[in-house]
C-alpha cells in the first residue's frame, strides 16, 4: 500500500477537511468521478470519531436487507423520522438521505473496500412508534484485517481503550455475547479462544489487535480505499480560514499558513464542535446551568470548520431539539486524570440493574437508548445519577468499565470508580443517597420485577428495550429483583458522542447563508452539517448513516459542479 506524499500540492479539484466516514466518503466519490482530491485532518491520526464509534450505519430500505429477503419502505422511514423530528423536520434533506442511502451502499460495495452486512434483528430505538422497523435498517462494516493497511495501520486512530480487552483486542456485539457466556458454553469458549489466539499473534507485530470491528472496521476499510486510490491524507493539518474569490470558495488556509486552492470546492467534515466549551455553553442548556458534561468525541473536534464557514456568512443551525447525541458516561480514575466511559447498551437494560437520582428515586426506564437516558436526566435537572446493581448482575453482565466474571474488579472498588456496600443501607452511605429512599425504591422495583412488569417506567416493555436485555431472563429480559448483595453503584454524568447542530445545507450538501442563499464551492457533511434528525435520535447508526450518505451526495455534487463549470 502506497503512503501519501509528505507535502500537499498547491491545488486540487476538491479539498476535504476531516478524515472520518463523511470526509472519506466524499473524497472517494469525487475521486471516482474523476476529481483530484486531498484530505486534511487536524488530529495526529486519521479516522475521526468514526474510528472510536460503535460503527452502526442506519440506512432504511438498503440493498443488503433486500438481498436477505427483508422488506422496508422509504415512506415508513420518512414517517418514522417525521414522528421523531416533529415540526423541525426538513423533508427535502430527509428525502435526499432516503433516496441516496441505498445508492451509497451499492456504490461503496462496488468501488471501495467498504463492505456491509445487515443486522437481521435490531429494532429502531422507538420501536413502538409509527414507521419503526424491527431490523434490517442497521448495517455494519464487515470485520477488516488492519494488517492490510501495512505501514499506514499505525496512522489509524485507535479505539477507546476501555472498549478493548487483553491489551487492544476489539470485540463486536457477537463476540461480547460469547465472552459473557464463555464459562457456561463450550461454543462460546471456543470462539473466545480463537479470538484470543489471533490477538496474541497480532501483538507480536503491533501494539494492539489488528482485527478491526465496529467503527474501526468502517474507518479502516475507508482509509484503505482512500490510500489505494492515491488520495493523500495529511494529518496535523487544521483549517484556519476559507478563501473566497468573486463570491465563491476557492481554497483554504491551513493553521501553519500554507494555502491550498480548490478548483471545485471545499468539503467540511471535521466532526462538529463537541470539544468547544464556549459553543457547548451556548447550545446545551444543562451545561449553561452548571452541569458537568463529558464528550466521547475526539478532542480536536472544536468546531473550527464551522467557525471558518460562519466567518464567510454561513448559517449555523441552533433550532434542534437537542444539541448533542447524548450518552451517559462514568469517570474512570487514572494517573493522568479521569477517563470517560460511555454507557451505551451493555449494562443499563440488564436484569438486576436500576438507575437512581441523588435522592434515591428512579426517573426513567433504564433500558431506553443512551440518548433518551440523558434526555431524562436533563428533563429532571440531574447533574448526575447512580447506576445500581446487585452482585449477581455485576458478575454476570458487568457494570460500566467493570468486566463480568471471571474478570477481577477489586481495583475499581479501590479506585472509587465502583462503590460497594454489603447492604443497600451501606451502599446508600457510600454514595450519599438517603438510605430509606433507595431501600423503598428497590423494594418497589423488586416487587414489579418478580411479576415481570415495571409499572413505574416500563423497563423492557418495547422490542428495543427487550433486545438489550438478557434473553435467558424471562418473562421480561430486563427485569430481575436486586436481592443478592453486596450491592454496587457507579456515578453517571451527562455526555455525548457528537453534536447535532451544524451548518445549514441544501439537499446537495451545499452550505447556505441565513437567507437561504448557496455559498458556492462550500459543502458540509457529517457532524459539521446540521443533523437531518433535528436533534432526535431514532436508531442505531443515525450519525454514520447520514454521514456516509451525505459524503456520497457531496462528492457527486462537487463533481457535477465541476462538469457544469467546465461546460459553461
Phi, psi and omega in degrees: 000128185279130178283152180289160177296147186289337182233141179288153172287170181280345184206143174222166172292314182226132178247127183246128175255117182116131185244026172276195184301315183296311182296316181290326177296318178298315181297315182294320180294316180294319178299318180297331179276000175105005180273151170274134189224147170222146178249134178242127185237128181293325185286172178280344180230158178264163179121334177055205180292339176303318185293339180250011183268173175286347172082001180290144184229111185267109179226099178298150176053041184277158184294334180292319177290325178296318179300329181274004178087010179272149180247148176205165176222141179293333177294319177295318180296319178296318179298320180294312180297320179297321178296322181286316186278335180065220184284001176269359183300135172249093189303323183294321179290318181294318179296322177298319178296313182294328179284316187274339183305305178300324177299318180300316180300314179298316180299311183297317181292329181277333191236355183222178176281349183286107179243142189244160166220144185266155173268110183299325177229110179200086186300143170302155189300326176249071191294347178262009180267157181301132177087355180291155179239154180269347180178172176093327183287336182268127177248152171235149171287140177297148178310138184235145178269107182299341178296339178294340178280353179053230184294339182284349180302324182290345179269352179282130180301135184280155178290169175299130185306317184288351177266010177238165177227159175053044175073047171105017176271125181269148178231138172266184183301319180298315180295317182301318178302319179291318181295325179290337182252007191293340176272355183239355184220128179296317180299319180292322179297319178295316179299313180298320181295320179296317179296318181295320178297317177298318182296316179299323177294317178300321185291349174286343182243332187232165180273007176200176179290147180257001175276110189260127176228178178056220181295333176297324179291321177298307182295319181295317179293318178295317180297319177301320180293317179299312183293319179292334177281354181081016178276119182285144172244112180261115179269167185052043182228084184274149176281130176261309179202163179263147177260135181235130177232121180053042176081004181240139176288121186239004180166191183212158174247128180279167182298333179272005176097349179292145179250139178230121179276150180227103186296327184251351177140175180237135178251129177256117182212052189264004173099015176077209188230031185299337180263011180263104185298320182295314179292327175298319178298323184282331189249343182250108186301320182291329177290318177300332180271006173101004179286140173290145182216135185232124180262142176269359181283158180301144182298330178294349183280076184257006179081020181298322180292321177297318179297319179297322179289319179297328181294339178252015172106010181285153178269131175256115183286133178230015186265004182296155179299319177227147181276347182222163168272099193286152173205134175287141180230150170248163185246117181269117180298146179203164182297335180258018182106167183290148175249140182276139177235122181276133178263088187270294186217358189275335190236316192300325185276352188285155176298143178083016181230134173224165175240137180229156176282171174300344176268000174092013182247149172289157183220356184193159169292124183293345184268003177291170179297159179302323179295314181292328179297312179290326175303320178292321176301315180295317180301320181270008178056044179266124175279341175200169176211170180241131173264120189243138180216155172269177188296321181297317179294318180301314185283333181276321187245341189080174179208113183060231181281356178281122181280153175289171176305138015262013182294136177288155181226006183303324182297328180288329174289316181295325181284343183093356179295316180253119178272142185226138175219139180298327177230170176299325179295319177297317180297319180302321178293322180296321185257006176057049176244140180305122187298315183296326181293313183287327176297316179291322178300313180293323178300313180294319178297315181299323179298315177292318183299322179296330179270351178083015180217122177274097184288342182278313186227000174072032179300126180083012187271352178243163180300320180296314182296316179297326179301327182273352181278205179249111184298339179280351181261109184238153012274346181244117183298346184252357187239130168202142180301146170272095188221010179238095178289167002294173181242151187225156178210147174231136181277133180248145179232158174295142177205187179212164172245018179151164179259151180262328184283138182198200184284138176289135178225167170268185184291350176261006180081011179277133184289141184247158172272171176302336179274359180088009179277142178286137171267099186303136177085004181236127181234155176219145176206177186065209183279358168284337176271139177301135184299134177290349177273357175056036177090001173270165181222084189278346183186164178300129175093014182276006166263308182290327179300302176297328180298309179296319184293313180285337168298316176298314179299315182295317178301317177294318182298317179295320179293319177297320179297321179297319178295318180295321179292324180292333181270352184279000000 
